[in-house]
Amino acid sequence: MINYLYLVFFIIFIFLSQLSILGYGKVTKKIIKLDYFSNERYFQKFIEFFLGIITLNVIGYILYILSITNIHINLLILTFGLLIYLKQRNKYSKKIEKTNIILLMLLCVGVLISKTHEDFTSNHLPFIDVISNSKLILGLSNLEIIYTYSSFLSYLQKIFVLPIINYKFLHVPIFLIFFNICLFLISEILYKKKFNFINLFLLIFLLTKFTRISEYGYDYISGFILLSIVLIYFYSNNKYIKINLSLICIFFLYAVSIKATSLFFFPVFLIIFLHSSTKYNGNFKEFFLINKNSIFFFLVLFLLIIIDNFFKSGCFFYYLKFTCLDDKIIPWAINSEKILDFSQVVELWAKGYFHQTTITNNPELFLKFSSWFPIWYKNYFNYKIFEFLIIMILITFLIIALNYKNFKLKTFNLVDMIFFLSSVFSLIFWISYLPQLRFGFYALVCFVILLVGNFTNINEEKNNNKSIYSLIIISLVIFNILNIKRINNEFQRNDKYKFNNFPFESVSNYLVKDTFDQRYLNIKTNKFYFFDYIER
């Protein structure tokens, strides 16, 4: 019985966290003066949520810089955001809240997890543990090389380390990012007169493919944010609204701060940026005057991300060797060769080097296209990516088949062609460097939606509502069935991932603030002190 009370409490907390984030988003939107879409209520909430997430992330990092480790402060921060939201609540907010609650009840099984993804226990959780319990540390990369790549999103999760609860709510902001994309998509589909292929495709795909929050490493979260840029672009075009260029830059920068592999998306982002900029007719002076606040917000975020990289590794951009300083200048600077070596290991792993014994034992030789591609194609493409493509093709076929009367080919459009080609370049960059699905799934998704969405026209009146509603219902049923089956299996486990801590995940049970010094005693005995910096 007590577990069900915990479940109710957990769901209520998720909902209140959503409102708190929206509260910060409202304030941020007002400060940076993003009011050009004020009449588009669901789109407005969508933007407010992500602005709130970014704002809370910035607050989390500032807390770390100031060496504030009192977790009661985190509770005050979340409560303050909730109060801001309630103060600005109106009748439209209440209507949207009802949609929030209904969809949350339908999707909440996705956040009930016991077994997390492997990177969470080995990389993400230890880093969050350190930044939640210690004062500012310079040179964390010297402690663990993997900390060089630690996501800026960790400082957002840090805020969800709360009294009594400790680390049990770390997945809440991750889930809410997924949830809010689904919320926007389903609202656009159900409450608009016209049917849009891209919205329906993405909703069905997200619900049927990304059924487990435990799969959502930082790679997928950054990918969701990149797909949000595409949504903003198409939404603005369909509504004939000028895209705020600084807004999409903020989204792209934030995605890169979460995972540097988001840079594979750059060709698509560049075309969106350039095409959107043409709508200002070259009057950039007026644009800068009107959007100076949002540009300033972008610059602040950019500066904090650079500072984070610098404090951890002595590099301004760890993926660019020439931005890394020597330890003779910066005592805590990591040897840039270590970063390059680790990056090469990741590339070798992504291309299948450690899963072959027949090609070569020479890493340099293996990284030649003719060596790695056949291995990767046989062992990975046929296993992972082919399944991913089949799901997208099947969803596309179903949508077109159920709306065949409205289906027609578009006339050739140069902009659409360039946009589509940008997704091809994004695919090429991804496959050339790190061809694992987690690092570039968004490139595949963009390729499909731009191929179908740009060259076909099924953006028509919803004459066949029943088929659209049926697809959504089936997707929600699949999402719930797969999660209920997973939860049942996790109850049956006999290892550390057994669901003994329902509805919370189990792996962070040992992480409590009082035992932090004991857990890191081995570090201290090896002369790694949490004072000014860690030398290499």
N, C-alpha and C positions, 0 to 999 in steps of 0.2 A: 504493500500500500504506500509506503514511504517513497518508493521509487516513482510511483505515478504522481505523487505530489511534487517531487523533484522535476518530473517531466513538464508539468504545468508551469512550474516556476521558470524552467529553462525557456519554454516558448514565450512566456510573458517577457522575460529578459530580452530575448531576441527582438520582439516587437518594440519594446521601449528603447532598445539600442538603435533600431531603425529611426525612431522619432528623434532621438538625441542627435544622430548623425545629420538628419534633415534640418534640425535646428541650427547646427553649425553651417550647413550648406546655405541656409537662408541668409544668415549673416554675411557669409563670404560673398554670395551672389550680390547682395546689396552693396557691399564695400567695393567690389570690383565692377559694379554697375553692368551686370548682365541681365538686362530687363527686356531685351528685344523679343523674347518669346513669352511674355507674361500672359498672353491669352491661351497658350498651349499648356494646359494644366498638368497633364501626365508627363509631357516632355520636360516641363519645368521641374517637376519632382525628380525626374531622372537626372537632370543636370545638378540639382541641389544635392542629391545624394552623393554623387561623385565629388562635388566640391567639398561636401562635409567630410568625406573619407580623407581627402587630401589635407584638409585643414587639421583634422585630428591627427593625421600622420605627422604633420609639421609640429604640432604641439607635443606629440610623443618624443620627437627628436630633440626639441628644445629642453624638455624635462631631462633627457639623458645628458645633454651638454651641460646643464646646470647641476648635474649629479643629484637630482631629486629622485629618491627611491622609495618614498613613502607611498605605498599602494592605496592608502586612503585618498590621496590626491586624485588618483585615477577615477575613483568612485565619484568624487566631487565634479570632476570634468564631465563625466557622462551625465550626471544629474543636471549640471548647468545647461548642457545642450538640450536636454529634455524640457527644462523650464523655458528656454528660448522658444522652442517649438510650440509649447502650450500657450505661450503669450501671444504668438502670431497665428494661432489656429483660427480657421474660419469654416464656413459651411462646406466649401469645396474640399477642404482638408479632411473633414469628417467623411465625405463620400469616398475619397481616396483611401482613407484608413480602413473602411469596410472591405474594399478590394484587397488591401494589404493583409488583413486578417484572414480572409477566405483563402487567398493564395498561400499564405504562410502555413495554414492548417493542411493544405494539400501538398506542400513541399517540405514540411519540417522533418519528415523521416530521413531526408537527405543529410541532415546535420547530426543525426543520432548515430555516432560511430564509436567503435571500440578500437579497431585497428586503423592506425593512420598510415599515410604513405611513408616509405622508407626514409626519405630525406628529412621528414619532420623530426624523427627521433634522433637521427645521427647529426643533422646540421642545424635545422631551424630552431628546435626547442632549446638546445644548449646555448645558442646565441641569444635568444630571447631571455633565457635564464640569466645570462651575464649582464645584459643591458638593463634588466629589471632590478638587479640587486647590488650592482657596483656603481661607483662614481665613474665619471668619464675616464675611459682608458684609451691611451694613444698607442697605436701599434698592435691592435688585436690580431692582425694578420700574422704576426710573429708567434702568437700562441697557437693558432690553427690556420693554415693556409686557406682553408675553405671560408674563413671569416672575411677574406678579401671580397668574396662574391655575395656576402650576406645581403639580403634584400632590404631596401629602405622601408618596405612594408612591415618589417619586424617592429619598428618603432610605433606603428599603429597597434599591432597586437599587444605590445607592451602595456598599453592603456587598459587592455581587457584583463590584466592580471589584477585581481580584486581581493579584498579582505575575505577570509574564510574560504571563498571559492578558489583562490590561488590561480592556477593555470588552466582551469577547466573550460574557460570561455574563449580560448585563443582562436578557435575556428569560427566564432560568430561573425567577425567582419569579413572573413573569406566567404562564408555562406551568403552574407547579405549582398556582396557584389554580384554573385550569381543570381540571387533572388531578385534584385532590382532590375537587372537586364530582362529577366523573364517577366517581371511585373510590367515594365514598359512595353514589351512586345505584345503581351496578352491584352493590355489596355488598348493599344493601337489597333489590334485585330478586332476586338469585341465592340469597341465604342466608336469606330469610324465607319463611314458609309462605304468606303472603297476598300477593296481587297488588295493587299500588297504582298507580292511573292517573297521578298526578302525577309519581311517581318515573320511571316508564317513559317518559312523555311528555317530560320534561325531558332525560333521558339521550339519547333518540333525536334530539331537537331540537338539543341541543348538539353531538352528533357529526356531524350532517348539515349543519348550518348554519354552525357556527363551526369550520371545518376548518383555518384558517390562523392561526398565532400572530401572523403579520405584520398581521392585521386587528385585533388586540386592543390598541387604544389604551386609555387610562385610562377612557374612557367605558364600554367593555364590561366591564372588570375591576370597576368599581364596580357595574355592573349584575349581575354574577355574585354579588357579595357580598350585594346586595339580595335576589336570588332565594334565597340561602342562608337569609336571615331567614324567608322563606316556608316553606322546607324544615324549619327548626327548629320553626316554629309547628305545622305539620301533623304532624311526627314526634312532638312532645310531646303533642299532642292524641290521636293514635292510641295512644300508650303510656300515656296518662293521667298524664303527668309534668308537674309545674308548671314553666312556663318561667321561667327566671331573667330578670327584667325588665332588670337591668343588663347582662346578656349581649347581648340584642337591641339595647339602646341603644348598646353598644360597637360592635356590627356596623354599625348605622346611621350612627353618628358617623364610623366609619372609612371607610365608603363615601362620605360627604359630603366627608371630607378628601381623598379621591382625586379626586373630581369633584363640584363643587357642584350639578350637574344631578341628583344623587341626591335632592335635595330634592323633586323631582316625585313621589317615592315616598312622601312624608310621609303622605298620606291612608291608604295601606295600612298603613304602620308604626303610625300612631296607633290604628287599629282593632285591630291585633295587640296593641299595648301595653295598650289599655283592656280588651279581652276577656281577656287573660292576667292582668291585675291583679285581675279579679273572683274568680279562684280563690284569692286570699289572704284572701277574706272580710273585707276592710277592716282586717285586722290588719297595718298597714304598719309599726308600731313593731317588731314581731318581725322583719318582713322586713328592715328597715334594720339591725337588730342582727346578723342572720344573714349578710347580704350586704354588710356594711360594707367588706370588702376589695375586692370587685368594684366597688362604687360608687366607692371611692377610685381604683381603676385607671381607671375611666371619667373621673373628674374630672382625673386627671393627663394622660390622652390629650387631653381637651378643652382643657386649659391649654396644652399643647405646640402644638396646632393653632392656637390663638389667637396664641401667641408667634410661630409661623412666619409667619402672615399679617402680623402687626405688624412683624416685622423686615424682611420683603420690601417692604411697601408703606406702612406707617404706618396701616393699617386693621386693626381687629380682625376684621371680617368684610367682605372687599372688596366683596361683593355688596350690602352695606347702607351707603349713603352716609353716614348719620349716625354710623357707627362709624369713619369716616376722620378722622384728625387733620390739622390744618393744618401746613405746613412751618415756620411761625413757632414752633410748639410742638415739633415733631419734625423736625429738619433733613432727614432722608432721606424724609419723607412724599411720596408721589406726589400729583399733582393729581387729586382724585377725579373731576373732569370727564373726564379722559383715560380712566379706567376705564369711565365711563358711555358715552363715545363708542365705545370698543372693544366694549363689550357690545352697543350698538346695531348696530354693524357685523356682529357675529356673528348677531344676531337677523335682520337683513336678509338675510344670506347663507342662514340656515336656512329662511327663508320664500320664497326664490327671487328676491329683488330684483335680483341681479346676473345673472340668467338671463332677464330680460324687458326688452323695449324698447317695449312697447305700452301699458302701464298708466300709469306716471308716472315722472318723474325726481325726484319729491319723496319722500324717505324717510319723512317723517312721514305723508304721505298714503297711501303704499304699505302701511304697517303697520296700516291699518284692515282689519278682517276681510274686508270685501267686495272689497278690492283684492288682498290676497295669497293668500287661500284658493284661488280658481280657478286661479291660476298654480301654486301648490304642488300642488294636486290633480292637475293635468294633467301637470306635469313631474316630480313626485317620488313622489306616492302611487302612481300607476299603474306607476311604474318600480321603486321600492324596496319600499314598504310592502305593496303588493298581493302581491308575490312572497313576502314574509315571512309574510303571513297565509295564503297558499295552502299553504305548507309546513306550518304549524301545523295547518291544517284537514285536510290529507292525513294527517298523523301521527295526529291524533285519530280520523279515520275508520278508519284501519287498526287502531288499538288496539281500538276499539269493535267493528268487524267481526269481528275474530279472537276477541273475547270476548263476542259478542252474547248467549250463553246466560246470562251473569252480569249483563248490562246491565239496569238498571231505573232509573226516575226516583225521586228522593228526595222525601219529603214536605217541604212548605214549612217553612223554618227562618229565623226573623228574623235571627239572627246571621249565617247564610250570606248572606242578602240584603244586609245592611249591609256585610259583607266584600266582596261582589261590587261594590256601589256605590262602595266606596272605590277599587277599581281603575278604575272609570269616571271618578271625579274625578281620579285620577292621570293618566289618558289626556288628559283635558281640559286640565289644567295643562301637560302636555308639549306638546300640539298648539298651545296658545295662545301659547307663548313660544318654544320651540326645536324645531319639528317635524321634526328630522332623526332618523333611526332610531337612530343611535349614542347620542343623548341620552336616549332613552326606550324602547328596545326591551323593557326589563324590564316596562314598563307594559302593553305588548301581550301579553307572555307571561303576566303575572299575570291579565290579563283573560280569556284563553283557559282557563287552568288553573282559575281560580275559577268560570268559567261552567260548565265540564264537571265539574270535581271537586266543586263544592258542590251541583250540582243533579242529578247522576247518581250512581249507586252501582255501581261495578265494582271495589270493594275487597273481592274475594272470594278464596276458596281458589284456588290456581293449578292448576286442573284442566286447563288447556291449556298446559302448560309449553313444548311444542315451538314454538308460535306466538310466545311471548314470547322464547324463546332465538333464534328465527329473526330476529325484528326487531332484536335486539341485534347479532347477527352481521352482518346486512345493513348496519346503521349503521356498524359498525367497518370493514367492507369499503369502504363509500362514503368514509369518513374517510381511509382509506389510499390508495385509488385517486386521489382528488382531490389529495392531497398528493404522491404519487409523480409524478403528471402535472405538478404545479406545480414540483417540484424539477427534473424533466427540462427544463421550459421555462426555468428559471433558469440551467441549464447552457448553454442555447442562446443566451442573451442576448449582446448585444455592447456593452452600456453598463456603467456603474459598478456595476450590480446583478448582473452576471454572477457565477455561483457559483464564483469562483476561490479561495474561502477555505473550502471545504467541510470540516467541517460547520458552520462558524461564519458568521454574517452578515458582509458585507463593508464596510458603510458606516462602521464605527467604526475601521477599520484605522489611520487617521492619528492617532487619539486616544491618545497616550501621554503619561505624566506629564512626561517630560523636555522636551516641546515646548509645554507649556501657556503659558509666558510669551510664546513666539513667536506663538502663535495669538491671544493677546489683546493684542499690541503695539499694534494700532490703537485699542483701548480706552484704553490708557494715554496714547497721544499725544493723545487727546481729553479728557484730564484726568479719566478715570474710574479711580480708584485703588482697589486692593483693600486699603484700610486700615480705617478705622472705619466709614465710610458713604459712600454715593454720593448727592450732592445733585442735585436736579433743576435 
